């Protein structure tokens, strides 16, 4: 433990000393990232932070452990650093960088490093090359906001170090991961917003290659060697955030008619900022998700296959929902949208993306399967579960098919997630009950309910309702959060009744980008402090006048008719005097008889 502490502290201290030197060298040699339209930085920033990370990691590692056992790993990482360093000074073509990455990944695999995902050594070798190249590029693409790439790489390195130290893996790879974590922690002091230096491609490619190579050791440190999820899933969970960001950006760029290698402000971090989060908060959110993924990667190695599957599935579905929400954030300009309308995307894909129904059905398929499996796991334990598992496999296709049909018949797929309401929950409840009852009837008819537990279906119905309602409500909650953080016109609606609720809904649906709804005011004192559509009732007319005078409102919309004319005139005069927009919006619902043909 003393050697590990020395590795972490030594790399940390060395990085603190080297970063200022690298910053001066970068400025003197022209290795500086200048502001561009498709980049995030707003001022020239030195790029050679990766040099400090690499030197600190290598010096600390080689001072503590011999180089021979980890020579292929370190040589490959250093050569990858050289590729990135050349790119920092002279921009390389994407194809050139990709070719270099494949060559270096192949060289590492040739030394015996590989994943153990299949029974075929050839397939494992190919998958290992794809894994190393993919993770390296994912970390490189993730370096798009102050502190983001360095923080997530540091979290992954710490997680790897804990996994290695708790299972007695050899000292050399353990020291490498500890030294890398220490170096990244030191670099983050200079890289968090506002960053005074970037790691550049030299740093991101080095970190990506090293983490990808070290993650190959995870399957060898599992507690349950028969748990294939610990073998396959642990590396994926550890680095799921950069992988998800890469997939999201690549698919979004292709569907918008852009080149995947073209830079842009369309990463997950940029989308979080676009919905109103401060830059540091956006980075912290992604750090948190990466930490959760790292914890999952650590936990699945200590759990049996059945429980690790449940844990990983819940996390994966949560991340899919998060990606689905980010997908809807508008980050492309009008020109990019024009490309999509000019035929660069097939109408079928456009229709699917627009309606989002395919995503809903696929998500529900996963939720149904997960809920049914979880019901069996909760109802039966140990040998009982093994005895009943064949029944689960037999009935799963029936339950999935019947439940999807029931949800469709109940009208679940007609709702809009961002306007999820209590009645949508009722519809989901009907669909779940109908599907559960129909599944029981079908199972009774097909299998005569032999060796089947009725309690399983009760648990299944409860879990499925929570999953379906929670997934829909999450979009409503995130939408409300976004609306609160918008920088549009700060709007107060006078009238918290039905008309006011209709005005709020109409504004947030048609004019959401330009509206920041502050809340409602109403002269009824009994509803002061309550909430309408999740927004507070701020008080009465006097409170509204105070908000206007204090400059906390940009627009007042009167939705009620129950206001004395003299009060309304006084409010309008106050708004005019302070430059606040004053509007009246009323709904007059009438039943109009249809005209009869003569």
Secondary structure as GFF3:
##gff-version 3
##sequence-region A 1 598
A	DSSP	alpha_helix	2	29	.	.	.	ID=ss1
A	DSSP	beta_strand	32	33	.	.	.	ID=ss2
A	DSSP	beta_strand	45	46	.	.	.	ID=ss3
A	DSSP	alpha_helix	49	64	.	.	.	ID=ss4
A	DSSP	three_ten_helix	68	70	.	.	.	ID=ss5
A	DSSP	alpha_helix	71	89	.	.	.	ID=ss6
A	DSSP	alpha_helix	94	110	.	.	.	ID=ss7
A	DSSP	alpha_helix	121	142	.	.	.	ID=ss8
A	DSSP	alpha_helix	148	166	.	.	.	ID=ss9
A	DSSP	alpha_helix	171	191	.	.	.	ID=ss10
A	DSSP	alpha_helix	200	215	.	.	.	ID=ss11
A	DSSP	three_ten_helix	218	221	.	.	.	ID=ss12
A	DSSP	alpha_helix	228	238	.	.	.	ID=ss13
A	DSSP	alpha_helix	240	255	.	.	.	ID=ss14
A	DSSP	alpha_helix	268	274	.	.	.	ID=ss15
A	DSSP	alpha_helix	279	299	.	.	.	ID=ss16
A	DSSP	three_ten_helix	300	302	.	.	.	ID=ss17
A	DSSP	alpha_helix	305	327	.	.	.	ID=ss18
A	DSSP	alpha_helix	334	339	.	.	.	ID=ss19
A	DSSP	pi_helix	340	344	.	.	.	ID=ss20
A	DSSP	alpha_helix	347	355	.	.	.	ID=ss21
A	DSSP	alpha_helix	357	379	.	.	.	ID=ss22
A	DSSP	alpha_helix	383	410	.	.	.	ID=ss23
A	DSSP	three_ten_helix	412	414	.	.	.	ID=ss24
A	DSSP	three_ten_helix	417	419	.	.	.	ID=ss25
A	DSSP	alpha_helix	422	447	.	.	.	ID=ss26
A	DSSP	alpha_helix	454	485	.	.	.	ID=ss27
A	DSSP	beta_strand	489	494	.	.	.	ID=ss28
A	DSSP	alpha_helix	498	510	.	.	.	ID=ss29
A	DSSP	three_ten_helix	512	514	.	.	.	ID=ss30
A	DSSP	beta_strand	515	521	.	.	.	ID=ss31
A	DSSP	three_ten_helix	525	527	.	.	.	ID=ss32
A	DSSP	beta_strand	531	532	.	.	.	ID=ss33
A	DSSP	beta_strand	535	536	.	.	.	ID=ss34
A	DSSP	alpha_helix	541	549	.	.	.	ID=ss35
A	DSSP	beta_strand	555	558	.	.	.	ID=ss36
A	DSSP	alpha_helix	565	578	.	.	.	ID=ss37
A	DSSP	beta_strand	581	584	.	.	.	ID=ss38
###
